[in-house]
Amino acid sequence: MSEQKKIQELVIDDTVYETKLTRKFRLRKKYEAPNPKLLGAFIPGIIQSINIKNGQQVKEGECLLILEAMKMKNCVQAHQDGKVKDIKVNLGDMVTKNQLLIEFE
């Protein structure tokens, strides 16, 4: 092993632990709180229909668009009441997981 692992402190729920951290743990992606103004794809797929327009008011639970994945049509719903600022996808687009679909004001 070319890399020497040093004992480091790790704090979890106000408890201090002394441990050797793995390289994978040290290089992990840091947690980011979700932005409520952005709506991303929860699964990769193809946009089958878009039921909204830019500037439209939407209610929580309203079906914004249909995302087809693995032969299933998934209704992507609004997670809050708000106004659509920008639709980032077009009909027929293939999207990846976590790709930005809709931005709210």
C-alpha positions in Angstrom: 0.0 0.0 0.0 1.7 3.2 -1.1 -0.7 5.6 0.7 -0.3 5.7 4.5 -3.7 6.0 6.2 -3.7 8.3 9.2 -6.1 8.0 12.1 -8.6 10.9 11.7 -11.6 12.1 13.7 -15.0 11.6 12.4 -18.1 13.2 14.1 -21.4 11.5 13.8 -24.4 12.8 15.8 -22.1 14.7 18.2 -20.0 11.6 18.9 -16.3 11.7 18.0 -14.8 8.5 16.5 -11.1 7.9 15.6 -10.8 5.9 12.5 -8.9 5.4 9.3 -10.9 6.9 6.4 -10.8 5.1 3.1 -9.9 6.9 -0.1 -13.4 6.3 -1.5 -14.9 7.9 1.6 -12.5 10.9 1.5 -13.3 11.5 -2.3 -17.1 11.0 -2.0 -19.4 13.6 -3.4 -20.5 16.0 -0.6 -24.2 16.2 0.2 -26.2 19.1 -1.3 -29.6 20.0 0.0 -32.2 19.8 -2.9 -33.3 23.0 -4.5 -37.1 23.3 -4.3 -37.1 25.5 -7.5 -35.6 22.7 -9.6 -37.3 19.5 -10.7 -35.1 16.7 -12.1 -35.8 13.3 -13.7 -36.0 10.5 -11.1 -35.2 7.8 -13.8 -33.8 7.9 -17.3 -36.4 7.8 -20.1 -38.1 9.7 -23.0 -40.4 12.7 -22.6 -43.8 11.5 -24.1 -45.9 14.6 -23.3 -45.6 18.0 -21.8 -48.8 19.2 -20.1 -47.6 22.8 -19.1 -46.2 26.0 -20.6 -43.7 28.5 -19.4 -45.3 31.0 -17.0 -48.1 28.7 -16.0 -49.3 28.4 -12.4 -49.3 24.8 -11.1 -50.6 23.1 -8.0 -48.8 20.5 -5.9 -49.5 17.0 -7.3 -50.4 18.3 -10.8 -49.1 16.2 -13.7 -46.5 18.3 -15.5 -45.2 15.8 -18.0 -45.1 12.1 -18.9 -41.7 10.3 -18.8 -41.6 6.9 -20.4 -39.1 4.5 -18.8 -38.9 0.7 -19.3 -42.3 0.8 -21.2 -44.0 2.5 -18.3 -45.5 6.0 -18.5 -44.6 7.9 -15.4 -46.4 11.1 -14.5 -43.9 13.7 -13.2 -45.9 15.7 -10.6 -45.3 19.2 -9.2 -43.8 18.9 -5.7 -45.1 22.3 -4.7 -47.4 25.1 -5.8 -45.7 27.6 -8.0 -45.1 29.2 -11.4 -43.2 27.5 -14.2 -40.1 29.6 -15.1 -38.6 27.4 -17.8 -39.1 24.0 -19.3 -35.7 22.5 -20.0 -36.8 19.6 -22.2 -38.7 19.1 -25.4 -41.2 16.4 -26.6 -39.3 13.2 -27.5 -36.1 14.1 -25.6 -34.2 11.3 -24.0 -33.2 12.3 -20.4 -30.8 10.9 -17.9 -31.4 10.4 -14.2 -31.3 13.7 -12.2 -31.3 15.8 -15.5 -33.1 19.1 -14.9 -36.6 19.1 -16.4 -38.4 22.1 -15.1 -37.3 25.3 -13.2 -39.8 27.1 -11.0 -39.8 30.8 -10.1 
